[in-house]
């Protein structure tokens, strides 16, 4: 299964020098603990040529496709231009093939879970509590924070009659009027996993982390006080009177490096740990990079009413542009990014995202 980090996370409030010592120990004598992740990535490279495509930059321009062909005849909705099927261009097919082969290769490994019941209890709880259920439309959606999950929750509430429209301007309650697979009995869980349409949406791992960093530490007081203040204490020599709203991106990366993936906050927990794509065979993996097209594809598959449109982004939303991502990555300590990759390597490899380029030549541009 997904490899544990090279060392256990220190509780918030631990001695500032502890993370560096733990990383030194991990590099010196804990290499074997990192091996499963890196070995898995090597298997992927060997089986699908992913590394070559990353080096050539091919994947950077390719958008994410469905894992499986559309099911059923959806001609009854064909009049809706906004719901038209995604164009089957060459890049679309290339990425589809890469994702299919890498997921088959990785998930076919004997140490990978074949069902949710083969997961350790804590991992199973995490996955099941992130899978939302629509019994009326017979689908399961594993929500990933910072990948448009609030809008998908709005859609579920509209489909269930709890919300009048996806455009109603109310503060999103992420718990009420939603049905979670983890609240069901084992036989109910098994039935839905076997018979319902299952989908997730993914995003470039580094872009998702940056989005979480800017949102939670730049805008949300609760996160500044709960995480920001302690991050500053842990990684900054002179903390001053920090209120947690001045956490640097490098400090955030250091914090992630010292946290166990299974115990991370859901906004920066790896997608693999959140949704367990080996234990759950998803019918469709949509991409944030082509959100509207992939979302409309899903709405077609579940035969949602034609009046339901995927919501537009809120006017206050500040997207992470390519330029913004490059700026933050190049300003961060490059060693931290390289050390952090093993924790997110399955998100990069399974969903065919290019590894971040932080070479000096690239950053000078």
C-alpha positions as CSV (number, residue, x, y, z in Angstrom):
1,X,0.0,0.0,0.0
2,X,0.9,3.7,-0.1
3,X,4.2,4.1,1.7
4,X,4.2,5.8,5.1
5,X,6.5,8.9,5.4
6,X,10.0,8.3,6.5
7,X,9.3,9.5,10.0
8,X,6.3,10.2,12.2
9,X,4.9,13.7,12.4
10,X,5.7,15.8,15.4
11,X,2.7,17.1,17.3
12,X,2.1,20.8,16.9
13,X,4.1,22.5,19.4
14,X,7.2,20.2,19.1
15,X,10.7,21.6,19.4
16,X,11.6,23.6,16.4
17,X,14.8,21.6,15.8
18,X,13.1,18.3,15.7
19,X,11.9,18.2,12.1
20,X,15.4,18.8,10.7
21,X,16.8,16.1,12.9
22,X,14.1,13.7,11.8
23,X,14.7,14.5,8.1
24,X,18.5,13.9,8.6
25,X,17.7,10.5,10.2
26,X,15.3,9.7,7.4
27,X,18.0,10.5,4.8
28,X,20.6,8.5,6.6
29,X,19.0,5.4,7.8
30,X,15.3,5.4,6.8
31,X,15.7,5.0,3.1
32,X,13.9,1.7,3.1
33,X,10.8,3.4,4.3
34,X,10.7,5.5,1.2
35,X,11.3,2.6,-1.1
36,X,7.7,1.5,-1.8
37,X,6.7,4.9,-3.1
38,X,9.7,5.3,-5.3
39,X,9.6,1.7,-6.5
40,X,6.0,2.2,-7.4
41,X,6.9,5.2,-9.5
42,X,9.6,3.3,-11.2
43,X,7.1,0.6,-12.1
44,X,4.9,3.3,-13.7
45,X,7.7,4.8,-15.6
46,X,8.7,1.4,-17.0
47,X,5.2,0.4,-17.9
48,X,3.9,3.6,-19.6
49,X,6.8,5.8,-20.5
50,X,5.5,8.5,-18.1
51,X,8.9,9.9,-17.3
52,X,9.8,10.4,-20.9
53,X,6.6,12.3,-21.4
54,X,7.3,14.4,-18.4
55,X,10.8,15.2,-19.6
56,X,9.5,16.2,-23.0
57,X,6.7,18.3,-21.5
58,X,4.0,16.4,-23.4
59,X,1.7,16.1,-20.4
60,X,1.7,19.8,-19.6
61,X,-0.6,20.5,-22.5
62,X,-2.8,17.4,-22.2
63,X,-6.2,17.5,-20.4
64,X,-7.7,14.7,-18.3
65,X,-10.1,12.2,-19.9
66,X,-12.6,9.7,-18.6
67,X,-11.1,6.4,-17.4
68,X,-13.9,4.4,-19.1
69,X,-16.1,5.1,-22.2
70,X,-19.5,6.7,-21.6
71,X,-22.3,4.2,-20.9
72,X,-25.7,4.2,-22.5
73,X,-27.3,6.3,-25.1
74,X,-27.5,10.0,-24.0
75,X,-29.0,11.3,-27.2
76,X,-32.0,12.6,-25.2
77,X,-29.8,15.4,-24.0
78,X,-28.0,15.9,-27.3
79,X,-29.6,19.3,-27.9
80,X,-27.7,20.9,-25.0
81,X,-24.5,22.3,-26.4
82,X,-23.1,22.8,-23.0
83,X,-23.4,19.2,-22.2
84,X,-21.8,17.9,-25.4
85,X,-19.3,15.1,-24.9
86,X,-15.7,16.1,-24.6
87,X,-13.9,16.1,-27.9
88,X,-11.9,12.9,-28.5
89,X,-8.7,14.7,-29.6
90,X,-5.4,13.0,-29.7
91,X,-4.1,14.5,-26.4
92,X,-7.3,13.3,-24.7
93,X,-6.7,9.8,-25.8
94,X,-3.1,9.8,-24.9
95,X,-3.8,10.8,-21.3
96,X,-6.7,8.3,-21.1
97,X,-4.3,5.6,-22.1
98,X,-1.6,6.7,-19.6
99,X,-4.1,6.9,-16.7
100,X,-5.6,3.5,-17.5
101,X,-2.2,1.8,-17.7
102,X,-0.7,3.4,-14.7
103,X,-3.7,2.7,-12.5
104,X,-3.8,-0.9,-13.7
105,X,-0.1,-1.4,-13.1
106,X,0.0,0.3,-9.7
107,X,-3.3,-1.2,-8.4
108,X,-2.4,-4.6,-9.7
109,X,0.6,-4.8,-7.4
110,X,0.1,-7.5,-4.7
111,X,0.6,-5.0,-1.9
112,X,-2.1,-2.6,-3.1
113,X,-5.7,-2.8,-1.7
114,X,-8.2,-4.5,-3.9
115,X,-11.2,-3.2,-1.9
116,X,-12.0,-0.8,0.9
117,X,-12.1,-3.8,3.3
118,X,-8.5,-4.5,2.6
119,X,-7.5,-1.0,3.9
120,X,-6.3,-0.4,7.5
121,X,-9.3,0.9,9.5
122,X,-8.1,4.5,9.6
123,X,-7.5,4.6,5.9
124,X,-10.9,3.0,5.3
125,X,-12.7,5.6,7.5
126,X,-11.0,8.5,5.7
127,X,-12.0,7.2,2.3
128,X,-15.6,6.3,3.2
129,X,-16.2,9.6,4.9
130,X,-15.2,11.4,1.7
131,X,-17.5,9.5,-0.5
132,X,-20.9,11.2,-0.9
133,X,-24.0,9.2,-2.0
134,X,-26.9,10.0,-4.3
135,X,-29.3,7.1,-4.0
136,X,-31.8,8.8,-6.3
137,X,-29.3,9.1,-9.2
138,X,-27.2,6.1,-8.1
139,X,-23.8,7.6,-8.0
140,X,-20.9,8.0,-5.5
141,X,-18.7,11.0,-5.5
142,X,-15.4,11.2,-3.6
143,X,-14.9,14.8,-2.8
144,X,-11.4,16.3,-2.8
145,X,-11.0,19.7,-1.1
146,X,-9.7,22.4,-3.4
147,X,-11.0,20.6,-6.5
148,X,-14.4,22.3,-6.8
149,X,-15.9,20.1,-4.2
150,X,-18.2,22.8,-2.8
151,X,-19.9,23.2,-6.2
152,X,-20.4,19.4,-6.4
153,X,-21.9,19.4,-2.9
154,X,-24.3,22.1,-4.1
155,X,-25.3,19.9,-7.0
156,X,-25.9,16.9,-4.7
157,X,-28.1,19.1,-2.5
158,X,-30.1,20.3,-5.5
159,X,-30.5,16.7,-6.8
160,X,-31.8,15.7,-3.4
161,X,-34.2,18.6,-3.1
162,X,-32.4,20.2,-0.1
163,X,-31.4,23.2,-2.2
164,X,-33.5,25.1,-4.7
165,X,-30.7,26.0,-7.1
166,X,-27.0,25.7,-7.4
167,X,-26.9,29.5,-7.7
168,X,-28.5,30.2,-4.3
169,X,-26.2,32.4,-2.4
170,X,-25.9,30.7,1.0
171,X,-22.8,29.7,3.0
172,X,-22.0,26.1,2.2
173,X,-22.7,23.7,5.0
174,X,-20.3,20.8,4.2
175,X,-22.1,18.3,6.4
176,X,-25.9,18.8,6.5
177,X,-28.2,17.4,3.8
178,X,-25.4,15.2,2.5
179,X,-25.2,11.4,2.7
180,X,-21.9,9.9,3.4
181,X,-21.0,6.3,2.5
182,X,-19.1,5.9,5.8
183,X,-22.4,6.2,7.7
184,X,-23.9,3.1,6.1
185,X,-23.7,-0.6,7.0
186,X,-21.2,-2.9,5.3
187,X,-23.7,-4.5,3.1
188,X,-25.1,-1.1,2.1
189,X,-21.6,0.1,1.3
190,X,-20.8,-3.0,-0.8
191,X,-24.0,-2.7,-2.8
192,X,-23.4,0.9,-3.7
193,X,-19.7,0.3,-4.5
194,X,-20.7,-2.5,-6.9
195,X,-23.7,-1.0,-8.6
196,X,-23.4,2.8,-8.5
197,X,-21.5,5.1,-10.9
198,X,-18.4,6.3,-9.1
199,X,-16.3,9.4,-9.9
200,X,-13.7,11.8,-8.5
201,X,-12.1,15.0,-9.7
202,X,-8.3,15.6,-9.4
203,X,-5.9,18.5,-9.7
204,X,-2.2,19.1,-10.2
205,X,-0.9,18.3,-6.7
206,X,1.3,21.3,-6.3
207,X,-1.4,23.6,-7.6
208,X,-3.8,22.2,-5.1
209,X,-1.3,22.7,-2.3
210,X,-0.8,26.3,-3.3
211,X,-4.5,26.9,-3.5
212,X,-5.0,25.5,0.0
213,X,-2.0,27.5,1.4
214,X,-3.3,30.8,-0.1
215,X,-6.9,30.2,1.0
216,X,-6.4,28.8,4.5
217,X,-3.5,30.9,5.7
218,X,-4.4,34.1,3.7
219,X,-8.1,34.2,4.4
220,X,-9.4,31.8,7.0
221,X,-8.8,33.0,10.6
222,X,-9.6,29.5,12.0
223,X,-6.8,27.9,10.0
224,X,-4.4,30.8,10.9
225,X,-4.9,30.2,14.6
226,X,-5.1,26.4,14.5
227,X,-2.2,25.7,12.1
228,X,-0.5,29.0,11.2
229,X,0.6,30.0,14.7
230,X,2.1,26.6,15.5
231,X,3.8,26.4,12.1
232,X,5.5,29.7,12.7
233,X,6.6,28.5,16.2
234,X,8.0,25.3,14.8
235,X,9.9,26.6,11.9
236,X,10.8,30.3,12.6
237,X,13.5,31.4,14.9
238,X,12.0,34.7,15.7
239,X,8.2,34.3,15.8
240,X,7.5,37.9,17.0
241,X,3.8,38.4,17.5
242,X,2.6,36.3,14.6
243,X,-1.1,35.5,14.4
244,X,-0.6,32.8,11.9
245,X,-1.5,34.9,8.9
246,X,2.1,35.3,7.7
247,X,3.1,31.6,7.2
248,X,5.5,31.5,4.2
249,X,5.0,28.8,1.5
250,X,8.4,27.3,2.4
251,X,7.2,27.0,6.1
252,X,4.0,25.3,4.9
253,X,6.0,22.8,2.8
254,X,8.2,22.1,5.8
255,X,5.1,21.4,7.8
256,X,3.8,19.0,5.2
257,X,7.1,17.2,5.0
258,X,6.9,16.4,8.7
259,X,3.3,15.3,8.7
260,X,2.0,11.8,8.2
261,X,-0.3,11.8,5.1
262,X,-2.9,9.8,6.9
263,X,-3.2,12.4,9.6
264,X,-3.1,15.5,7.4
265,X,-5.9,18.0,7.2
266,X,-8.1,17.0,4.2
267,X,-7.3,20.2,2.3
268,X,-3.7,19.0,1.8
269,X,-3.9,15.3,2.3
270,X,-2.9,13.4,-0.9
271,X,-5.8,12.6,-3.2
272,X,-4.7,8.9,-3.1
273,X,-5.2,8.8,0.7
274,X,-8.5,10.7,0.5
275,X,-10.2,8.5,-2.2
276,X,-8.1,5.3,-2.4
277,X,-8.4,4.8,-6.2
278,X,-7.0,1.3,-5.9
279,X,-9.6,0.1,-3.3
280,X,-12.4,1.9,-5.2
281,X,-12.7,1.4,-8.9
282,X,-13.9,4.8,-10.1
283,X,-15.7,4.9,-13.4
284,X,-14.6,8.4,-14.2
285,X,-11.7,10.6,-13.0
286,X,-12.4,14.2,-14.0
287,X,-9.8,17.0,-14.0
288,X,-9.9,20.4,-12.5
289,X,-8.1,21.6,-15.7
290,X,-11.2,20.8,-17.8
291,X,-13.7,21.2,-15.0
292,X,-16.8,22.2,-16.9
293,X,-16.5,19.7,-19.7
294,X,-15.8,16.8,-17.3
295,X,-18.5,17.9,-14.9
296,X,-21.1,18.1,-17.7
297,X,-20.0,14.6,-18.8
298,X,-20.7,13.3,-15.3
299,X,-24.1,15.0,-15.2
300,X,-24.9,13.3,-18.4
301,X,-23.8,9.9,-17.1
302,X,-26.0,10.1,-14.0
303,X,-28.9,11.5,-16.1
304,X,-29.3,14.6,-14.0
305,X,-32.2,17.0,-14.9
306,X,-31.3,19.2,-17.8
307,X,-31.8,22.4,-15.8
308,X,-28.9,21.6,-13.5
309,X,-25.7,23.3,-14.7
310,X,-22.4,23.1,-13.0
311,X,-21.9,26.4,-11.2
312,X,-19.6,29.1,-12.4
313,X,-16.7,30.0,-10.1
314,X,-17.6,32.7,-7.6
315,X,-16.6,36.2,-8.4
316,X,-14.3,36.4,-5.4
317,X,-12.4,33.3,-6.3
318,X,-8.7,33.8,-7.0
319,X,-7.5,31.1,-9.4
320,X,-4.0,29.7,-9.2
321,X,-2.5,30.6,-12.6
322,X,0.5,28.8,-14.1
323,X,2.5,32.0,-13.6
324,X,1.5,32.1,-9.9
325,X,2.4,28.5,-9.3
326,X,5.8,29.0,-11.0
327,X,6.5,32.0,-8.8
328,X,5.8,30.3,-5.5
329,X,7.7,27.1,-6.5
330,X,10.7,29.0,-7.6
331,X,10.7,31.2,-4.5
332,X,10.4,28.2,-2.2
333,X,13.4,26.1,-1.0
334,X,13.9,23.7,-3.8
335,X,15.2,21.0,-1.5
336,X,11.8,21.0,0.3
337,X,9.9,20.4,-2.9
338,X,12.1,17.5,-3.8
339,X,11.8,15.9,-0.4
340,X,8.0,16.4,-0.4
341,X,7.5,14.6,-3.8
342,X,7.5,11.0,-2.4
343,X,4.4,11.9,-0.3
344,X,2.5,13.0,-3.3
345,X,4.1,10.8,-5.9
346,X,1.0,8.7,-6.5
347,X,-1.1,11.8,-7.1
348,X,1.4,12.8,-9.8
349,X,1.8,9.4,-11.4
350,X,-1.6,7.9,-11.2
351,X,-3.3,11.0,-12.6
352,X,-0.5,11.8,-15.0
353,X,0.6,15.2,-13.8
354,X,4.1,16.5,-14.6
355,X,6.6,16.8,-11.8
356,X,7.3,20.4,-10.8
357,X,10.2,22.0,-12.6
358,X,12.3,24.1,-10.2
359,X,15.6,24.0,-12.0
360,X,17.7,27.2,-11.9
361,X,17.4,27.6,-15.6
362,X,13.6,27.4,-15.6
363,X,13.2,29.7,-12.6
364,X,15.5,32.4,-14.2
365,X,12.9,32.7,-17.0
